[in-house]
Amino acid sequence: MQFKTAQGADVPEIGLGTYTLIGKECKKTVLNALEIGYRHIDTAQIYQNEREIGEALYTSGIEREEIFLTTKVWYTNLEHDAVLQSVEDSLRYLKTPYVDLLLIHWPNKQYSLVQTFEALLTLKDQGKVLNIGVSNFPPGLTRYVIEDLRIPVFTNQVEFHPFLGQFDLLDLTYDNDFLLTAYSPLAKGDVFLNETLNRIAAEYGKTAGQIALRWLIEQENVIAIPKATTAEHLRENIDLYDFELSDEHFDEIDQLDKTRRISNPSFAPDWDY
């Protein structure tokens, strides 16, 4: 496993996404991932699997300091005191005194970002959160948080895959020491149906999914959190370090249409902001 670094903290550049993993399947998958070698686990309050992930982390016997653990505050919990209470619940479910990273899951205009971040910074001061960041924040809002509010954003977790570019956000990372975390990096399986990715994959003896992940992590300041449930796919998603994309293949993936957004709920922000 290799790492990316922001604000002095190292993060495994491939983590396990756990959206839609619940119950026994979630616990089993996380345990399998940890046994295979994953040390970066991503969850969220709304996933309703923090309890199972906490049980898996405890059962694994792996030292807490070896694991980079992320959770997210749901967009209806962004009032100052609600943030504090909901994170206490998350820590209890996760069986940990701290998380490595706490994110605002989605922006919500009904709540003051200043008050929300005051709560996040309080949790950081208390040692319950080591790093803070955002998720699903468009470039303009991200710039406002970093430049106007002067918040030390560790990452912006956004949908990012060969069919959806995030290059404006990527440009922001270079001068502001933060990472982009790519969720749905396999475009919910659509990468496996793409002729270009499959053709490139055949040249390397890899899968289209591995090509998509390699394209992401070869970009500066990008990490990815693919979801997988089988041991085969878990291994496949971190078996990325015995090859590099040629400049020609990298550029070919760059040229794919980048306008296919999969996650766009009714409460999503203005993506062009």
C-alpha positions in Angstrom: 0.0 0.0 0.0 1.2 3.5 -0.8 0.2 6.8 0.9 -0.7 10.3 0.1 0.1 13.1 2.6 -1.7 16.3 3.5 -1.1 18.6 6.5 1.5 16.2 7.8 -0.8 13.1 7.9 -0.3 10.0 5.7 -3.4 8.3 4.3 -3.4 4.9 2.4 -4.3 6.0 -1.1 -6.8 3.1 -1.5 -9.4 2.7 1.2 -12.6 0.6 1.7 -15.8 2.4 1.0 -18.7 0.9 3.0 -21.8 2.6 1.6 -24.7 0.1 1.5 -22.8 -2.5 3.5 -24.8 -3.3 6.6 -25.1 -6.0 9.3 -23.1 -9.2 9.2 -22.0 -8.6 5.6 -20.4 -5.3 6.6 -18.6 -6.8 9.6 -17.3 -9.7 7.5 -16.2 -7.5 4.6 -14.3 -5.1 6.9 -12.6 -8.0 8.6 -11.7 -9.5 5.2 -10.3 -6.2 4.0 -8.2 -5.7 7.1 -6.8 -9.2 6.8 -5.9 -8.6 3.1 -4.1 -5.4 4.1 -6.5 -2.5 4.0 -5.8 0.1 6.6 -8.2 2.9 5.5 -11.9 2.5 6.2 -14.6 5.0 5.3 -18.0 5.2 6.8 -20.7 7.7 7.6 -23.6 8.2 10.1 -26.2 7.7 7.4 -24.7 4.4 6.3 -26.0 2.8 9.6 -23.0 0.6 9.8 -20.7 2.3 12.3 -21.6 -0.2 14.9 -20.6 -3.2 12.7 -17.4 -1.4 11.6 -16.5 -0.8 15.2 -17.0 -4.5 16.0 -14.8 -5.5 13.1 -12.0 -3.1 14.1 -12.2 -4.4 17.7 -12.3 -8.0 16.6 -9.4 -7.7 14.1 -6.9 -7.0 17.0 -5.1 -4.5 14.8 -3.7 -1.5 16.7 -6.0 1.5 16.4 -3.1 3.7 15.3 -2.5 1.5 12.2 -6.0 2.3 10.8 -7.1 5.5 9.1 -10.8 5.8 10.0 -13.2 8.3 8.4 -16.8 9.0 9.3 -19.2 11.8 8.2 -21.8 14.0 9.8 -25.1 13.8 8.0 -26.5 17.0 6.4 -29.4 17.3 8.9 -27.0 17.1 11.9 -25.0 20.2 11.1 -26.3 22.5 13.9 -23.5 23.1 16.4 -24.7 20.9 19.3 -26.1 18.3 16.9 -22.7 17.8 15.5 -21.2 17.3 18.9 -23.8 14.8 20.0 -23.9 12.9 16.8 -20.1 12.5 16.8 -20.2 11.2 20.4 -22.7 8.6 19.1 -20.4 7.7 16.2 -17.4 7.3 18.4 -19.4 5.0 20.7 -20.6 2.9 17.8 -17.1 2.7 16.3 -15.6 1.7 19.7 -12.9 4.3 19.3 -11.9 7.4 21.3 -11.2 9.3 18.0 -11.6 9.2 14.2 -8.8 10.2 11.9 -11.1 12.2 9.7 -14.5 13.8 10.2 -16.3 15.2 7.2 -19.5 17.2 6.6 -21.3 14.7 4.4 -23.2 17.2 2.2 -23.5 21.0 2.5 -26.8 22.3 3.8 -27.8 26.0 3.5 -30.2 25.7 6.4 -27.2 25.6 8.8 -24.4 28.1 9.4 -21.2 26.7 8.1 -19.3 28.8 10.6 -21.1 27.1 13.5 -20.7 23.7 12.0 -17.0 24.2 11.7 -16.8 25.6 15.2 -18.1 22.3 16.4 -15.7 20.3 14.2 -12.8 22.4 15.5 -13.9 21.8 19.1 -13.9 18.1 18.5 -10.4 18.4 16.9 -9.2 20.4 19.9 -10.6 17.7 22.2 -8.6 15.0 20.3 -11.8 13.2 19.2 -11.1 14.1 15.6 -7.6 14.3 14.2 -8.5 16.0 10.8 -11.6 17.7 9.4 -12.9 18.1 5.9 -15.9 18.2 3.6 -17.7 16.0 1.1 -19.7 16.9 -2.0 -18.6 20.5 -1.8 -18.4 22.2 -5.3 -15.3 24.3 -6.1 -16.8 27.7 -5.2 -18.0 26.5 -1.8 -14.7 24.7 -1.1 -12.8 27.9 -1.9 -15.0 29.8 0.4 -14.3 27.4 3.3 -10.6 27.4 2.7 -10.0 31.1 1.8 -12.7 33.0 3.6 -13.4 30.8 6.7 -9.7 29.7 6.8 -10.6 26.1 7.7 -7.9 23.5 7.4 -9.8 21.2 5.1 -7.9 17.8 4.9 -10.0 16.4 2.0 -13.0 17.0 -0.1 -14.6 13.6 -0.8 -16.5 13.7 -4.1 -17.7 11.5 -6.9 -14.7 11.0 -9.2 -14.1 8.4 -11.8 -13.2 8.2 -15.5 -16.6 9.5 -16.5 -16.8 12.5 -14.1 -13.9 14.9 -13.8 -13.1 17.0 -10.8 -10.3 19.0 -12.2 -11.3 22.4 -10.8 -11.2 20.9 -7.3 -7.9 19.2 -8.1 -6.4 22.6 -9.1 -7.5 23.9 -5.6 -5.6 21.1 -3.8 -2.2 22.1 -5.1 -2.0 25.5 -3.3 -4.1 24.5 -0.3 -2.5 21.2 1.0 -5.6 19.0 0.8 -6.6 15.8 -0.9 -9.5 14.7 -3.1 -11.0 11.5 -2.0 -12.8 9.7 -4.9 -16.0 7.9 -4.0 -17.7 5.7 -6.6 -14.3 5.5 -8.3 -15.6 2.6 -10.4 -18.8 4.5 -11.4 -20.9 1.9 -9.7 -19.6 -0.8 -12.0 -19.9 1.2 -15.3 -16.1 1.2 -15.8 -16.4 -2.6 -16.5 -18.7 -1.8 -19.5 -16.4 0.7 -21.1 -14.7 -0.4 -24.3 -11.7 2.0 -23.9 -11.0 0.9 -20.3 -11.3 -2.8 -21.2 -9.0 -2.4 -24.2 -6.4 -0.7 -22.1 -6.8 -3.2 -19.3 -6.1 -6.1 -21.7 -2.8 -4.6 -22.5 -1.7 -4.6 -18.9 -3.3 -7.9 -17.9 -5.6 -6.0 -15.5 -9.3 -5.3 -15.2 -11.0 -2.1 -16.2 -11.6 -1.4 -12.5 -7.9 -1.6 -11.8 -7.2 0.8 -14.7 -9.8 3.3 -13.4 -8.3 3.2 -9.9 -4.7 3.5 -11.2 -5.8 6.5 -13.3 -7.1 8.1 -10.1 -4.2 7.5 -7.8 -1.6 8.5 -10.4 -3.0 12.0 -10.1 -1.4 14.2 -7.5 -3.5 14.6 -4.3 -6.1 11.9 -5.2 -7.0 8.9 -3.1 -9.9 6.5 -3.7 -12.3 4.4 -1.6 -13.8 1.7 -3.8 -16.4 -0.6 -2.3 -16.1 -4.3 -2.6 -17.7 -7.3 -0.8 -15.8 -10.4 -2.1 -12.3 -11.2 -1.1 -11.4 -11.4 -4.9 -12.6 -7.8 -5.5 -11.0 -6.5 -2.3 -7.7 -7.9 -3.4 -8.1 -6.7 -7.0 -8.7 -3.1 -5.8 -5.4 -2.8 -4.0 -3.4 -4.9 -6.6 -2.4 -1.7 -8.4 1.3 -1.3 -7.7 3.0 -3.6 -10.3 2.2 -1.4 -13.2 1.9 2.3 -14.3 -0.2 3.7 -17.1 1.7 5.0 -20.1 1.2 8.7 -20.9 -0.8 7.7 -23.9 -3.2 5.5 -22.0 -3.5 8.1 -19.2 -4.4 10.8 -21.7 -6.8 8.5 -23.5 -8.7 8.1 -20.2 -8.5 11.9 -19.7 -10.3 12.3 -23.0 -13.3 10.2 -22.1 -16.5 12.2 -21.6 -16.5 13.6 -18.0 -20.1 14.6 -17.5 -21.7 11.5 -16.1 -22.7 12.2 -12.5 -24.3 9.3 -10.6 -24.8 10.7 -7.1 -27.1 13.7 -7.4 -29.8 13.7 -4.7 -32.5 16.4 -4.4 -30.5 18.2 -1.7 -27.3 18.3 -3.7 -25.6 21.6 -4.1 -25.2 23.6 -7.3 -22.3 21.7 -8.8 -21.3 24.6 -11.0 -20.8 26.9 -8.0 
